[in-house]
């Protein structure tokens, strides 16, 4: 017995129900990640049906909010619909989040869609260094979970002009910039930890977490050995791109030979990212309402939808 309905690509694609594609090939190129090729076929067959499903969920929530406000005679604006997207490093969850934001923004009943990543709520590098946990970056203890939960709670409460710290993957640190979130119709929050709960943060005195505020949750999945290979390939591409940028925290990796870089990437994966995946991220997959299971070529092979 399983709590999920399983769909292959063809079965899922048929649920698109003639929803039109509103993005061009150029749009998709801008949305895809470093080590991915986001095709029009993938977008139409996988993400348009998903966008349609989410739109139905959002419309149902808006209808319920309308009934409640009519009953209470309230004038307050309805709380935003919050979508959580989780998954491993290098699995493509950021691309999924960007694509869904672009697609959902085209619907008239919820044009204001915002995207926030939980990277902005990592502790600054200095704090991680002072605590001796820089090697645990991405693990539960590396996040300012209190501030993250407060932000999501404030969004749900309809508070205006909330600010979110901005994280730089170049400097590997929190920047001086902030992003302003002002009462969106839909908030997509993406990160390693969005499906984690109290049992994942035993050191925290409170028992409310991001997962408690989600209206819909999605997990981007692939076999662990496949994700490891994607991580290594992405690391090699970063050596020729992001690692060369001024101020890059990882500039020293550009001095490695390709074989040395592969060895280093494998070491980082097994000591940090793979370990975090198995201990803290993969166990949350069963909490998701929908799972996108990818194959080695990054295309989605199976979709699991909670009954």
C-alpha positions as protocol buffer text, in pm:
chain_id: "A"
residue {
  index: 1
  type: UNK
  ca { x: 0 y: 0 z: 0 }
}
residue {
  index: 2
  type: UNK
  ca { x: 122 y: 349 z: -81 }
}
residue {
  index: 3
  type: UNK
  ca { x: -20 y: 695 z: -5 }
}
residue {
  index: 4
  type: UNK
  ca { x: 69 y: 806 z: -359 }
}
residue {
  index: 5
  type: UNK
  ca { x: -81 y: 774 z: -705 }
}
residue {
  index: 6
  type: UNK
  ca { x: 189 y: 699 z: -962 }
}
residue {
  index: 7
  type: UNK
  ca { x: 200 y: 845 z: -1313 }
}
residue {
  index: 8
  type: UNK
  ca { x: 443 y: 788 z: -1597 }
}
residue {
  index: 9
  type: UNK
  ca { x: 527 y: 1072 z: -1836 }
}
residue {
  index: 10
  type: UNK
  ca { x: 251 y: 996 z: -2085 }
}
residue {
  index: 11
  type: UNK
  ca { x: -19 y: 960 z: -1819 }
}
residue {
  index: 12
  type: UNK
  ca { x: 88 y: 1283 z: -1652 }
}
residue {
  index: 13
  type: UNK
  ca { x: 116 y: 1478 z: -1979 }
}
residue {
  index: 14
  type: UNK
  ca { x: -246 y: 1395 z: -2060 }
}
residue {
  index: 15
  type: UNK
  ca { x: -352 y: 1587 z: -1748 }
}
residue {
  index: 16
  type: UNK
  ca { x: -234 y: 1912 z: -1905 }
}
residue {
  index: 17
  type: UNK
  ca { x: -588 y: 1951 z: -2042 }
}
residue {
  index: 18
  type: UNK
  ca { x: -485 y: 2188 z: -2324 }
}
residue {
  index: 19
  type: UNK
  ca { x: -331 y: 2448 z: -2089 }
}
residue {
  index: 20
  type: UNK
  ca { x: -124 y: 2668 z: -2326 }
}
residue {
  index: 21
  type: UNK
  ca { x: 251 y: 2713 z: -2295 }
}
residue {
  index: 22
  type: UNK
  ca { x: 322 y: 3081 z: -2231 }
}
residue {
  index: 23
  type: UNK
  ca { x: 703 y: 3058 z: -2224 }
}
residue {
  index: 24
  type: UNK
  ca { x: 942 y: 3064 z: -2518 }
}
residue {
  index: 25
  type: UNK
  ca { x: 1259 y: 2862 z: -2577 }
}
residue {
  index: 26
  type: UNK
  ca { x: 1459 y: 3169 z: -2473 }
}
residue {
  index: 27
  type: UNK
  ca { x: 1262 y: 3193 z: -2149 }
}
residue {
  index: 28
  type: UNK
  ca { x: 1347 y: 2831 z: -2069 }
}
residue {
  index: 29
  type: UNK
  ca { x: 1718 y: 2886 z: -2132 }
}
residue {
  index: 30
  type: UNK
  ca { x: 1720 y: 3166 z: -1876 }
}
residue {
  index: 31
  type: UNK
  ca { x: 1541 y: 2948 z: -1619 }
}
residue {
  index: 32
  type: UNK
  ca { x: 1751 y: 2632 z: -1642 }
}
residue {
  index: 33
  type: UNK
  ca { x: 2033 y: 2547 z: -1404 }
}
residue {
  index: 34
  type: UNK
  ca { x: 2406 y: 2518 z: -1473 }
}
residue {
  index: 35
  type: UNK
  ca { x: 2409 y: 2147 z: -1548 }
}
residue {
  index: 36
  type: UNK
  ca { x: 2063 y: 2108 z: -1699 }
}
residue {
  index: 37
  type: UNK
  ca { x: 1891 y: 2137 z: -2034 }
}
residue {
  index: 38
  type: UNK
  ca { x: 1531 y: 2241 z: -1979 }
}
residue {
  index: 39
  type: UNK
  ca { x: 1350 y: 2143 z: -2298 }
}
residue {
  index: 40
  type: UNK
  ca { x: 1016 y: 2265 z: -2425 }
}
residue {
  index: 41
  type: UNK
  ca { x: 894 y: 1905 z: -2426 }
}
residue {
  index: 42
  type: UNK
  ca { x: 981 y: 1863 z: -2057 }
}
residue {
  index: 43
  type: UNK
  ca { x: 810 y: 2190 z: -1972 }
}
residue {
  index: 44
  type: UNK
  ca { x: 493 y: 2101 z: -2162 }
}
residue {
  index: 45
  type: UNK
  ca { x: 464 y: 1737 z: -2054 }
}
residue {
  index: 46
  type: UNK
  ca { x: 567 y: 1770 z: -1689 }
}
residue {
  index: 47
  type: UNK
  ca { x: 543 y: 2127 z: -1566 }
}
residue {
  index: 48
  type: UNK
  ca { x: 228 y: 2248 z: -1742 }
}
residue {
  index: 49
  type: UNK
  ca { x: 15 y: 1971 z: -1583 }
}
residue {
  index: 50
  type: UNK
  ca { x: 182 y: 2053 z: -1250 }
}
residue {
  index: 51
  type: UNK
  ca { x: 105 y: 2423 z: -1293 }
}
residue {
  index: 52
  type: UNK
  ca { x: -255 y: 2335 z: -1378 }
}
residue {
  index: 53
  type: UNK
  ca { x: -282 y: 2121 z: -1062 }
}
residue {
  index: 54
  type: UNK
  ca { x: -137 y: 2399 z: -849 }
}
residue {
  index: 55
  type: UNK
  ca { x: -372 y: 2652 z: -1005 }
}
residue {
  index: 56
  type: UNK
  ca { x: -668 y: 2433 z: -908 }
}
residue {
  index: 57
  type: UNK
  ca { x: -539 y: 2408 z: -552 }
}
residue {
  index: 58
  type: UNK
  ca { x: -486 y: 2784 z: -538 }
}
residue {
  index: 59
  type: UNK
  ca { x: -833 y: 2857 z: -680 }
}
residue {
  index: 60
  type: UNK
  ca { x: -991 y: 2624 z: -424 }
}
residue {
  index: 61
  type: UNK
  ca { x: -804 y: 2800 z: -142 }
}
residue {
  index: 62
  type: UNK
  ca { x: -908 y: 3141 z: -274 }
}
residue {
  index: 63
  type: UNK
  ca { x: -1269 y: 3026 z: -287 }
}
residue {
  index: 64
  type: UNK
  ca { x: -1251 y: 2904 z: 72 }
}
residue {
  index: 65
  type: UNK
  ca { x: -1093 y: 3233 z: 180 }
}
residue {
  index: 66
  type: UNK
  ca { x: -1375 y: 3422 z: 9 }
}
residue {
  index: 67
  type: UNK
  ca { x: -1637 y: 3221 z: 195 }
}
residue {
  index: 68
  type: UNK
  ca { x: -1460 y: 3273 z: 527 }
}
residue {
  index: 69
  type: UNK
  ca { x: -1424 y: 3649 z: 473 }
}
residue {
  index: 70
  type: UNK
  ca { x: -1789 y: 3675 z: 373 }
}
residue {
  index: 71
  type: UNK
  ca { x: -1892 y: 3489 z: 686 }
}
residue {
  index: 72
  type: UNK
  ca { x: -1672 y: 3698 z: 915 }
}
residue {
  index: 73
  type: UNK
  ca { x: -1738 y: 4026 z: 736 }
}
residue {
  index: 74
  type: UNK
  ca { x: -1364 y: 4089 z: 724 }
}
residue {
  index: 75
  type: UNK
  ca { x: -1182 y: 4322 z: 490 }
}
residue {
  index: 76
  type: UNK
  ca { x: -832 y: 4183 z: 525 }
}
residue {
  index: 77
  type: UNK
  ca { x: -659 y: 4045 z: 218 }
}
residue {
  index: 78
  type: UNK
  ca { x: -641 y: 3669 z: 189 }
}
residue {
  index: 79
  type: UNK
  ca { x: -318 y: 3496 z: 298 }
}
residue {
  index: 80
  type: UNK
  ca { x: -88 y: 3382 z: 17 }
}
residue {
  index: 81
  type: UNK
  ca { x: -77 y: 3025 z: -104 }
}
residue {
  index: 82
  type: UNK
  ca { x: 263 y: 2886 z: 0 }
}
residue {
  index: 83
  type: UNK
  ca { x: 438 y: 2617 z: -204 }
}
residue {
  index: 84
  type: UNK
  ca { x: 744 y: 2438 z: -64 }
}
residue {
  index: 85
  type: UNK
  ca { x: 1001 y: 2274 z: -292 }
}
residue {
  index: 86
  type: UNK
  ca { x: 1262 y: 2045 z: -136 }
}
residue {
  index: 87
  type: UNK
  ca { x: 1531 y: 1808 z: -258 }
}
residue {
  index: 88
  type: UNK
  ca { x: 1905 y: 1750 z: -263 }
}
residue {
  index: 89
  type: UNK
  ca { x: 2182 y: 1982 z: -368 }
}
residue {
  index: 90
  type: UNK
  ca { x: 2226 y: 1955 z: -749 }
}
residue {
  index: 91
  type: UNK
  ca { x: 1893 y: 1779 z: -810 }
}
residue {
  index: 92
  type: UNK
  ca { x: 1739 y: 2076 z: -993 }
}
residue {
  index: 93
  type: UNK
  ca { x: 1490 y: 2209 z: -737 }
}
residue {
  index: 94
  type: UNK
  ca { x: 1593 y: 2570 z: -807 }
}
residue {
  index: 95
  type: UNK
  ca { x: 1510 y: 2526 z: -1177 }
}
residue {
  index: 96
  type: UNK
  ca { x: 1177 y: 2370 z: -1083 }
}
residue {
  index: 97
  type: UNK
  ca { x: 1103 y: 2665 z: -855 }
}
residue {
  index: 98
  type: UNK
  ca { x: 1193 y: 2926 z: -1119 }
}
residue {
  index: 99
  type: UNK
  ca { x: 988 y: 2751 z: -1387 }
}
residue {
  index: 100
  type: UNK
  ca { x: 681 y: 2718 z: -1166 }
}
residue {
  index: 101
  type: UNK
  ca { x: 707 y: 3084 z: -1069 }
}
residue {
  index: 102
  type: UNK
  ca { x: 714 y: 3183 z: -1437 }
}
residue {
  index: 103
  type: UNK
  ca { x: 419 y: 2957 z: -1526 }
}
residue {
  index: 104
  type: UNK
  ca { x: 201 y: 3047 z: -1227 }
}
residue {
  index: 105
  type: UNK
  ca { x: 259 y: 3419 z: -1283 }
}
residue {
  index: 106
  type: UNK
  ca { x: 69 y: 3387 z: -1611 }
}
residue {
  index: 107
  type: UNK
  ca { x: -260 y: 3294 z: -1442 }
}
residue {
  index: 108
  type: UNK
  ca { x: -494 y: 3588 z: -1395 }
}
residue {
  index: 109
  type: UNK
  ca { x: -622 y: 3485 z: -1053 }
}
residue {
  index: 110
  type: UNK
  ca { x: -275 y: 3495 z: -892 }
}
residue {
  index: 111
  type: UNK
  ca { x: -40 y: 3713 z: -1097 }
}
residue {
  index: 112
  type: UNK
  ca { x: 187 y: 3810 z: -809 }
}
residue {
  index: 113
  type: UNK
  ca { x: 415 y: 3513 z: -746 }
}
residue {
  index: 114
  type: UNK
  ca { x: 733 y: 3544 z: -540 }
}
residue {
  index: 115
  type: UNK
  ca { x: 1022 y: 3301 z: -494 }
}
residue {
  index: 116
  type: UNK
  ca { x: 1242 y: 3280 z: -184 }
}
residue {
  index: 117
  type: UNK
  ca { x: 1521 y: 3034 z: -114 }
}
residue {
  index: 118
  type: UNK
  ca { x: 1611 y: 2924 z: 237 }
}
residue {
  index: 119
  type: UNK
  ca { x: 1980 y: 2989 z: 157 }
}
residue {
  index: 120
  type: UNK
  ca { x: 1918 y: 3346 z: 271 }
}
residue {
  index: 121
  type: UNK
  ca { x: 1855 y: 3214 z: 622 }
}
residue {
  index: 122
  type: UNK
  ca { x: 2186 y: 3034 z: 656 }
}
residue {
  index: 123
  type: UNK
  ca { x: 2397 y: 3183 z: 931 }
}
residue {
  index: 124
  type: UNK
  ca { x: 2671 y: 3418 z: 801 }
}
residue {
  index: 125
  type: UNK
  ca { x: 3009 y: 3264 z: 734 }
}
residue {
  index: 126
  type: UNK
  ca { x: 3158 y: 3429 z: 1043 }
}
residue {
  index: 127
  type: UNK
  ca { x: 2897 y: 3271 z: 1269 }
}
residue {
  index: 128
  type: UNK
  ca { x: 2953 y: 2928 z: 1113 }
}
residue {
  index: 129
  type: UNK
  ca { x: 3329 y: 2970 z: 1154 }
}
residue {
  index: 130
  type: UNK
  ca { x: 3294 y: 3083 z: 1516 }
}
residue {
  index: 131
  type: UNK
  ca { x: 3078 y: 2780 z: 1592 }
}
residue {
  index: 132
  type: UNK
  ca { x: 3311 y: 2544 z: 1405 }
}
residue {
  index: 133
  type: UNK
  ca { x: 3037 y: 2420 z: 1174 }
}
residue {
  index: 134
  type: UNK
  ca { x: 3135 y: 2559 z: 833 }
}
residue {
  index: 135
  type: UNK
  ca { x: 3169 y: 2197 z: 719 }
}
residue {
  index: 136
  type: UNK
  ca { x: 2805 y: 2147 z: 823 }
}
residue {
  index: 137
  type: UNK
  ca { x: 2666 y: 2415 z: 593 }
}
residue {
  index: 138
  type: UNK
  ca { x: 2322 y: 2304 z: 475 }
}
residue {
  index: 139
  type: UNK
  ca { x: 2268 y: 2083 z: 781 }
}
residue {
  index: 140
  type: UNK
  ca { x: 1986 y: 2185 z: 1019 }
}
residue {
  index: 141
  type: UNK
  ca { x: 2218 y: 2356 z: 1269 }
}
residue {
  index: 142
  type: UNK
  ca { x: 2355 y: 2594 z: 999 }
}
residue {
  index: 143
  type: UNK
  ca { x: 2021 y: 2775 z: 955 }
}
residue {
  index: 144
  type: UNK
  ca { x: 1872 y: 3060 z: 1154 }
}
residue {
  index: 145
  type: UNK
  ca { x: 1552 y: 2858 z: 1167 }
}
residue {
  index: 146
  type: UNK
  ca { x: 1384 y: 3102 z: 1407 }
}
residue {
  index: 147
  type: UNK
  ca { x: 1413 y: 3389 z: 1158 }
}
residue {
  index: 148
  type: UNK
  ca { x: 1305 y: 3165 z: 871 }
}
residue {
  index: 149
  type: UNK
  ca { x: 992 y: 3050 z: 1053 }
}
residue {
  index: 150
  type: UNK
  ca { x: 911 y: 3406 z: 1159 }
}
residue {
  index: 151
  type: UNK
  ca { x: 936 y: 3520 z: 797 }
}
residue {
  index: 152
  type: UNK
  ca { x: 703 y: 3249 z: 667 }
}
residue {
  index: 153
  type: UNK
  ca { x: 461 y: 3314 z: 953 }
}
residue {
  index: 154
  type: UNK
  ca { x: 458 y: 3687 z: 874 }
}
residue {
  index: 155
  type: UNK
  ca { x: 396 y: 3616 z: 505 }
}
residue {
  index: 156
  type: UNK
  ca { x: 105 y: 3392 z: 595 }
}
residue {
  index: 157
  type: UNK
  ca { x: -30 y: 3664 z: 826 }
}
residue {
  index: 158
  type: UNK
  ca { x: -35 y: 3908 z: 533 }
}
residue {
  index: 159
  type: UNK
  ca { x: 227 y: 4148 z: 666 }
}
residue {
  index: 160
  type: UNK
  ca { x: 357 y: 4392 z: 401 }
}
residue {
  index: 161
  type: UNK
  ca { x: 711 y: 4469 z: 286 }
}
residue {
  index: 162
  type: UNK
  ca { x: 895 y: 4184 z: 453 }
}
residue {
  index: 163
  type: UNK
  ca { x: 1269 y: 4162 z: 389 }
}
residue {
  index: 164
  type: UNK
  ca { x: 1468 y: 3848 z: 321 }
}
residue {
  index: 165
  type: UNK
  ca { x: 1849 y: 3819 z: 338 }
}
residue {
  index: 166
  type: UNK
  ca { x: 2018 y: 3743 z: 6 }
}
residue {
  index: 167
  type: UNK
  ca { x: 2279 y: 3467 z: -17 }
}
residue {
  index: 168
  type: UNK
  ca { x: 2568 y: 3468 z: -266 }
}
residue {
  index: 169
  type: UNK
  ca { x: 2692 y: 3138 z: -407 }
}
residue {
  index: 170
  type: UNK
  ca { x: 2998 y: 3328 z: -528 }
}
residue {
  index: 171
  type: UNK
  ca { x: 3117 y: 3458 z: -190 }
}
residue {
  index: 172
  type: UNK
  ca { x: 2954 y: 3163 z: -9 }
}
residue {
  index: 173
  type: UNK
  ca { x: 2802 y: 3406 z: 240 }
}
residue {
  index: 174
  type: UNK
  ca { x: 2506 y: 3627 z: 324 }
}
residue {
  index: 175
  type: UNK
  ca { x: 2529 y: 3962 z: 142 }
}
residue {
  index: 176
  type: UNK
  ca { x: 2429 y: 4314 z: 247 }
}
residue {
  index: 177
  type: UNK
  ca { x: 2135 y: 4299 z: 4 }
}
residue {
  index: 178
  type: UNK
  ca { x: 1777 y: 4215 z: 97 }
}
residue {
  index: 179
  type: UNK
  ca { x: 1478 y: 4108 z: -108 }
}
residue {
  index: 180
  type: UNK
  ca { x: 1140 y: 4262 z: -31 }
}
residue {
  index: 181
  type: UNK
  ca { x: 831 y: 4042 z: -28 }
}
residue {
  index: 182
  type: UNK
  ca { x: 507 y: 4241 z: -26 }
}
residue {
  index: 183
  type: UNK
  ca { x: 193 y: 4030 z: 17 }
}
residue {
  index: 184
  type: UNK
  ca { x: 218 y: 3800 z: -286 }
}
residue {
  index: 185
  type: UNK
  ca { x: -71 y: 3586 z: -412 }
}
residue {
  index: 186
  type: UNK
  ca { x: 163 y: 3287 z: -415 }
}
residue {
  index: 187
  type: UNK
  ca { x: 495 y: 3234 z: -238 }
}
residue {
  index: 188
  type: UNK
  ca { x: 729 y: 2958 z: -352 }
}
residue {
  index: 189
  type: UNK
  ca { x: 989 y: 2873 z: -91 }
}
residue {
  index: 190
  type: UNK
  ca { x: 1270 y: 2646 z: -207 }
}
residue {
  index: 191
  type: UNK
  ca { x: 1545 y: 2481 z: -8 }
}
residue {
  index: 192
  type: UNK
  ca { x: 1699 y: 2172 z: 145 }
}
residue {
  index: 193
  type: UNK
  ca { x: 1505 y: 2209 z: 467 }
}
residue {
  index: 194
  type: UNK
  ca { x: 1151 y: 2320 z: 378 }
}
residue {
  index: 195
  type: UNK
  ca { x: 996 y: 1982 z: 463 }
}
residue {
  index: 196
  type: UNK
  ca { x: 1186 y: 1935 z: 787 }
}
residue {
  index: 197
  type: UNK
  ca { x: 1000 y: 1947 z: 1118 }
}
residue {
  index: 198
  type: UNK
  ca { x: 1062 y: 1955 z: 1493 }
}
residue {
  index: 199
  type: UNK
  ca { x: 1230 y: 1616 z: 1500 }
}
residue {
  index: 200
  type: UNK
  ca { x: 1501 y: 1755 z: 1269 }
}
residue {
  index: 201
  type: UNK
  ca { x: 1577 y: 2048 z: 1504 }
}
residue {
  index: 202
  type: UNK
  ca { x: 1598 y: 1901 z: 1856 }
}
residue {
  index: 203
  type: UNK
  ca { x: 1806 y: 2200 z: 1968 }
}
residue {
  index: 204
  type: UNK
  ca { x: 1521 y: 2444 z: 1895 }
}
residue {
  index: 205
  type: UNK
  ca { x: 1282 y: 2528 z: 2182 }
}
residue {
  index: 206
  type: UNK
  ca { x: 989 y: 2603 z: 1952 }
}
residue {
  index: 207
  type: UNK
  ca { x: 792 y: 2341 z: 1763 }
}
residue {
  index: 208
  type: UNK
  ca { x: 664 y: 2536 z: 1461 }
}
residue {
  index: 209
  type: UNK
  ca { x: 851 y: 2500 z: 1132 }
}
residue {
  index: 210
  type: UNK
  ca { x: 827 y: 2600 z: 766 }
}
residue {
  index: 211
  type: UNK
  ca { x: 647 y: 2277 z: 682 }
}
residue {
  index: 212
  type: UNK
  ca { x: 359 y: 2382 z: 910 }
}
residue {
  index: 213
  type: UNK
  ca { x: 277 y: 2678 z: 683 }
}
residue {
  index: 214
  type: UNK
  ca { x: 287 y: 2504 z: 345 }
}
residue {
  index: 215
  type: UNK
  ca { x: -29 y: 2470 z: 137 }
}
residue {
  index: 216
  type: UNK
  ca { x: 142 y: 2240 z: -111 }
}
residue {
  index: 217
  type: UNK
  ca { x: 475 y: 2061 z: -95 }
}
residue {
  index: 218
  type: UNK
  ca { x: 691 y: 1916 z: -369 }
}
residue {
  index: 219
  type: UNK
  ca { x: 1005 y: 1701 z: -355 }
}
residue {
  index: 220
  type: UNK
  ca { x: 1247 y: 1676 z: -649 }
}
residue {
  index: 221
  type: UNK
  ca { x: 1400 y: 1329 z: -643 }
}
residue {
  index: 222
  type: UNK
  ca { x: 1655 y: 1109 z: -821 }
}
residue {
  index: 223
  type: UNK
  ca { x: 1869 y: 811 z: -728 }
}
residue {
  index: 224
  type: UNK
  ca { x: 2151 y: 914 z: -497 }
}
residue {
  index: 225
  type: UNK
  ca { x: 2428 y: 795 z: -728 }
}
residue {
  index: 226
  type: UNK
  ca { x: 2272 y: 995 z: -1011 }
}
residue {
  index: 227
  type: UNK
  ca { x: 2262 y: 1312 z: -799 }
}
residue {
  index: 228
  type: UNK
  ca { x: 2625 y: 1256 z: -700 }
}
residue {
  index: 229
  type: UNK
  ca { x: 2722 y: 1246 z: -1067 }
}
residue {
  index: 230
  type: UNK
  ca { x: 2524 y: 1567 z: -1133 }
}
residue {
  index: 231
  type: UNK
  ca { x: 2702 y: 1733 z: -841 }
}
residue {
  index: 232
  type: UNK
  ca { x: 3044 y: 1638 z: -979 }
}
residue {
  index: 233
  type: UNK
  ca { x: 2956 y: 1759 z: -1329 }
}
residue {
  index: 234
  type: UNK
  ca { x: 2823 y: 2086 z: -1188 }
}
residue {
  index: 235
  type: UNK
  ca { x: 3141 y: 2131 z: -982 }
}
residue {
  index: 236
  type: UNK
  ca { x: 3350 y: 2092 z: -1299 }
}
residue {
  index: 237
  type: UNK
  ca { x: 3139 y: 2351 z: -1481 }
}
residue {
  index: 238
  type: UNK
  ca { x: 3167 y: 2593 z: -1189 }
}
residue {
  index: 239
  type: UNK
  ca { x: 3549 y: 2569 z: -1222 }
}
residue {
  index: 240
  type: UNK
  ca { x: 3513 y: 2723 z: -1567 }
}
residue {
  index: 241
  type: UNK
  ca { x: 3253 y: 2979 z: -1464 }
}
residue {
  index: 242
  type: UNK
  ca { x: 3140 y: 3086 z: -1116 }
}
residue {
  index: 243
  type: UNK
  ca { x: 3469 y: 2989 z: -945 }
}
residue {
  index: 244
  type: UNK
  ca { x: 3655 y: 3232 z: -1174 }
}
residue {
  index: 245
  type: UNK
  ca { x: 3448 y: 3535 z: -1075 }
}
residue {
  index: 246
  type: UNK
  ca { x: 3610 y: 3805 z: -856 }
}
residue {
  index: 247
  type: UNK
  ca { x: 3561 y: 3736 z: -486 }
}
residue {
  index: 248
  type: UNK
  ca { x: 3471 y: 3370 z: -539 }
}
residue {
  index: 249
  type: UNK
  ca { x: 3514 y: 3170 z: -220 }
}
residue {
  index: 250
  type: UNK
  ca { x: 3607 y: 2867 z: -431 }
}
residue {
  index: 251
  type: UNK
  ca { x: 3862 y: 3032 z: -662 }
}
residue {
  index: 252
  type: UNK
  ca { x: 4137 y: 2799 z: -535 }
}
residue {
  index: 253
  type: UNK
  ca { x: 3961 y: 2505 z: -698 }
}
residue {
  index: 254
  type: UNK
  ca { x: 4039 y: 2650 z: -1040 }
}
residue {
  index: 255
  type: UNK
  ca { x: 4404 y: 2557 z: -982 }
}
residue {
  index: 256
  type: UNK
  ca { x: 4322 y: 2186 z: -966 }
}
residue {
  index: 257
  type: UNK
  ca { x: 4358 y: 1951 z: -1259 }
}
residue {
  index: 258
  type: UNK
  ca { x: 4035 y: 1795 z: -1384 }
}
residue {
  index: 259
  type: UNK
  ca { x: 4109 y: 1466 z: -1209 }
}
residue {
  index: 260
  type: UNK
  ca { x: 4195 y: 1647 z: -886 }
}
residue {
  index: 261
  type: UNK
  ca { x: 3871 y: 1843 z: -916 }
}
residue {
  index: 262
  type: UNK
  ca { x: 3671 y: 1524 z: -962 }
}
residue {
  index: 263
  type: UNK
  ca { x: 3837 y: 1373 z: -655 }
}
residue {
  index: 264
  type: UNK
  ca { x: 3766 y: 1690 z: -455 }
}
residue {
  index: 265
  type: UNK
  ca { x: 3402 y: 1700 z: -566 }
}
residue {
  index: 266
  type: UNK
  ca { x: 3354 y: 1337 z: -464 }
}
residue {
  index: 267
  type: UNK
  ca { x: 3510 y: 1409 z: -126 }
}
residue {
  index: 268
  type: UNK
  ca { x: 3278 y: 1708 z: -68 }
}
residue {
  index: 269
  type: UNK
  ca { x: 2979 y: 1503 z: -175 }
}
residue {
  index: 270
  type: UNK
  ca { x: 3048 y: 1210 z: 56 }
}
residue {
  index: 271
  type: UNK
  ca { x: 3153 y: 1418 z: 357 }
}
residue {
  index: 272
  type: UNK
  ca { x: 2890 y: 1694 z: 330 }
}
residue {
  index: 273
  type: UNK
  ca { x: 2616 y: 1695 z: 66 }
}
residue {
  index: 274
  type: UNK
  ca { x: 2556 y: 1322 z: 33 }
}
residue {
  index: 275
  type: UNK
  ca { x: 2568 y: 1284 z: 410 }
}
residue {
  index: 276
  type: UNK
  ca { x: 2315 y: 1566 z: 455 }
}
residue {
  index: 277
  type: UNK
  ca { x: 2092 y: 1414 z: 187 }
}
residue {
  index: 278
  type: UNK
  ca { x: 2078 y: 1075 z: 356 }
}
residue {
  index: 279
  type: UNK
  ca { x: 2048 y: 1207 z: 712 }
}
residue {
  index: 280
  type: UNK
  ca { x: 1823 y: 1512 z: 681 }
}
residue {
  index: 281
  type: UNK
  ca { x: 1673 y: 1562 z: 335 }
}
residue {
  index: 282
  type: UNK
  ca { x: 1574 y: 1222 z: 193 }
}
residue {
  index: 283
  type: UNK
  ca { x: 1382 y: 1127 z: 509 }
}
residue {
  index: 284
  type: UNK
  ca { x: 1145 y: 1422 z: 443 }
}
residue {
  index: 285
  type: UNK
  ca { x: 1041 y: 1299 z: 96 }
}
residue {
  index: 286
  type: UNK
  ca { x: 745 y: 1109 z: 237 }
}
residue {
  index: 287
  type: UNK
  ca { x: 598 y: 1436 z: 370 }
}
residue {
  index: 288
  type: UNK
  ca { x: 565 y: 1585 z: 20 }
}
residue {
  index: 289
  type: UNK
  ca { x: 232 y: 1598 z: -159 }
}
residue {
  index: 290
  type: UNK
  ca { x: 402 y: 1547 z: -492 }
}
residue {
  index: 291
  type: UNK
  ca { x: 733 y: 1385 z: -590 }
}
residue {
  index: 292
  type: UNK
  ca { x: 908 y: 1440 z: -924 }
}
residue {
  index: 293
  type: UNK
  ca { x: 1140 y: 1143 z: -986 }
}
residue {
  index: 294
  type: UNK
  ca { x: 1414 y: 1224 z: -1237 }
}
residue {
  index: 295
  type: UNK
  ca { x: 1624 y: 994 z: -1452 }
}
residue {
  index: 296
  type: UNK
  ca { x: 1995 y: 1028 z: -1534 }
}
residue {
  index: 297
  type: UNK
  ca { x: 1928 y: 1280 z: -1816 }
}
residue {
  index: 298
  type: UNK
  ca { x: 1741 y: 1516 z: -1577 }
}
residue {
  index: 299
  type: UNK
  ca { x: 1404 y: 1439 z: -1734 }
}
residue {
  index: 300
  type: UNK
  ca { x: 1118 y: 1341 z: -1502 }
}
residue {
  index: 301
  type: UNK
  ca { x: 1035 y: 972 z: -1536 }
}
residue {
  index: 302
  type: UNK
  ca { x: 769 y: 930 z: -1267 }
}
residue {
  index: 303
  type: UNK
  ca { x: 532 y: 1157 z: -1077 }
}
residue {
  index: 304
  type: UNK
  ca { x: 392 y: 1057 z: -738 }
}
residue {
  index: 305
  type: UNK
  ca { x: 85 y: 1247 z: -617 }
}
residue {
  index: 306
  type: UNK
  ca { x: -48 y: 1198 z: -267 }
}
residue {
  index: 307
  type: UNK
  ca { x: -399 y: 1054 z: -265 }
}
